[in-house]
C-alpha cells in the first residue's frame, strides 16, 4: 500500500508542477503581449513626433523667406508696398 501512495504522490506532484509551469508561462506570455503593444504604441508616437518635427522645421525654414514675410504682412497686417493699389470687393 505504501508503494501505491508514493507513486500516487509523485504523479500528483508532477502534475501540480506541470500545471504551475503552464500557468506561469501563460501569464508571462500575456505580459509579453502587453509589452509588445506598448512598444508598437511608442514607436508610432515617435514616428508621429518625427513627422511633426519635420513639418515644423520646414515651416521654420519657410518663415524666414521674404515671400512668406510679404504674404503675412499683406494678409494679417494689411501692409502693402508703396504706390500699390488695393481694391476691395464690396459686392458680397
C-alpha positions in Angstrom: 0.0 0.0 0.0 2.9 2.4 0.7 4.3 1.9 -2.7 1.0 3.0 -4.3 0.8 6.1 -2.1 4.3 7.1 -3.0 3.7 6.6 -6.7 0.4 8.5 -6.5 2.1 11.3 -4.6 4.8 11.5 -7.2 2.3 11.6 -10.0 0.2 14.3 -8.3 3.4 16.3 -7.6 4.5 16.1 -11.2 1.0 17.2 -12.4 1.0 20.1 -10.0 4.4 21.2 -11.2 3.4 21.0 -14.8 0.2 23.0 -14.2 2.2 25.6 -12.2 4.7 25.9 -15.0 1.9 26.2 -17.6 0.2 29.0 -15.6 3.5 30.8 -15.2 4.1 30.6 -19.0 0.6 31.8 -19.9 1.0 34.8 -17.5 4.4 35.6 -18.9 3.0 35.4 -22.5 0.2 37.8 -21.5 2.8 40.2 -20.0 5.0 40.0 -23.2 2.0 40.8 -25.3 1.3 43.9 -23.2 4.9 45.0 -23.5 4.8 44.4 -27.3 1.7 46.6 -27.6 3.4 49.3 -25.6 6.4 49.1 -27.9 4.2 49.5 -31.0 2.4 52.4 -29.5 5.6 54.1 -28.5 7.1 53.6 -32.0 4.0 55.1 -33.5 4.3 58.1 -31.2 7.9 58.5 -32.1 7.1 58.4 -35.8 4.3 61.0 -35.4 6.7 63.2 -33.4 9.3 62.9 -36.1 6.8 63.9 -38.8 5.7 66.8 -36.7 9.3 67.8 -36.2 9.9 67.7 -40.0 6.8 69.8 -40.6 7.9 72.4 -38.0 11.4 72.5 -39.5 10.0 73.1 -43.0 7.7 75.8 -41.5 10.7 77.4 -39.7 12.6 77.5 -43.0 9.8 79.0 -44.9 9.1 81.7 -42.3 12.4 83.2 -42.9 11.8 83.6 -46.6 10.9 87.0 -48.0 7.9 85.6 -49.8 6.4 84.3 -46.6 7.1 87.5 -44.7 5.4 89.5 -47.5 2.4 87.2 -47.5 1.9 87.5 -43.8 2.4 91.3 -44.0 -0.3 91.5 -46.6 -2.8 89.0 -45.1 -2.6 89.6 -41.4 -1.2 93.1 -41.1 -2.8 94.7 -44.1 0.5 96.1 -45.2 1.2 96.9 -48.9 4.1 98.1 -51.0 4.4 101.9 -51.6 2.4 103.0 -54.7 0.5 99.7 -54.7 -3.2 100.0 -55.4 -5.5 97.9 -53.3 -9.0 97.0 -54.4 -11.7 95.8 -52.0 -14.6 93.7 -53.3 -17.7 95.0 -51.6 -20.1 93.1 -53.9 -20.8 90.3 -51.3 
